[in-house]
Structure formats: structure tokens, C-alpha cells
Amino acid sequence: MKFERLFQFVVCSSSSIIPILAFRSCPFPVSTCLRLPTAPYFNRQIVTMAETQAQACTPGGKCIPCESLDKSHLLTAEAIEAELKGMKLWGLKDGNKISRSYTARNFQCAMDNLVDIGKIAERENHHPDMHLTGYRNVEIVLFTHSLDGISANDIIVAKMIDAEVEFYYSPKWLKSHQEAKKE
């Protein structure tokens, strides 16, 4: 069976574009074959385009394998900065990674958060480096290992972590990090 490659672009709230790869073999128009993303991290403004080199995730909002990406998929410094403006708990680390650090309420809360993040990582097949030190200090580091840099996959997984994981912060840490409080 021959598949035609199609691409959709989701324009995020920060005006950056995240491409979505889809395959189809049906004879019907593209609009009837492609599923639109339903994840809460996307603005619903869609731009459809066929045959382009960029790709970041599948129609369900899942990351595609990083092995199929090349250096052209790395985000520019401007794109990374624009995305991080809307992700107040994430920051740039070492110039080629994004990270989020916090102090959990206790060891069990830290472990529960890491397990929840691990479930997302397995589901998306995009795995962050996770560090637990001092029994409750947690750091999550995301970058595309195969490219040694930041791709759209990293931004997507970071937003999924923020949206899906219920974090249990230390009350003392939370007092000095009001941005971590959810509305």
C-alpha cells in the first residue's frame, strides 16, 4: 500500500508553528482524512500544507521518533525564547536544553511526580532526564538526545507535563515561587 505524506501545522499561541505529520492512503480529500489535534496545548488555528520537510508530532499530538529528525528540526533561539515566555516554570539550561526544577513536599510526592512524568514519556516515546536529589529536589531536563538540542517534541512534552501532572510542592518552596500556583 502506498502512503501519501501530508503535513498540518498547528499555530501555537506564541505564534510559532508546530508541524504534525500524517499518512493517508484513502482517495478522499485531505480534510476528511486528517484528524485535528485535540490536546489543550494548541491554539486551534490550523494551516494545511503537503510535502514539507518539517515534522514534529503525529495527529494525536504525540511525538514522532527523534531518530527520524535531523538538525533542521532544531528550534531557533527566538522560537525557544517565545515558547518559554508562556511556560513560566521552564527555563533554558546549557543553551541546548529546557529544564524545570522544584522542591516536592516529601520523598513520596517527588516519586509520584516522577512516575507520572515517566508515563507521559513512555506514551510519547520522548524521555526527559529526571533528577531527584536531597530526597525531594526534582529537576526535569528535556532535549532531543539524537540532535543534542531543543526540538518541537521537547516543547510539546513540557506542555503535556505541565497540563497532566499534579505537582505536590513543598509549602516553603511554593511561597517563593508563586508562579507555580495553578489558577
Secondary structure, DSSP 8 states (H G I E B T S, - for coil): ---EEEEEEEE-TTS-EEEEEEEE--SS-HHHH------TTS-S-EEEEES-S---B-TTS-B--GGG--GGGB--HHHHHHHHHT-TT-EEETTTEEEEEEEBSSHHHHHHHHHHHHHHHHHHT---EEEEETTTEEEEEE-BTTTTB-BHHHHHHHHHHHHH----B-HHHHHT-GGGS--
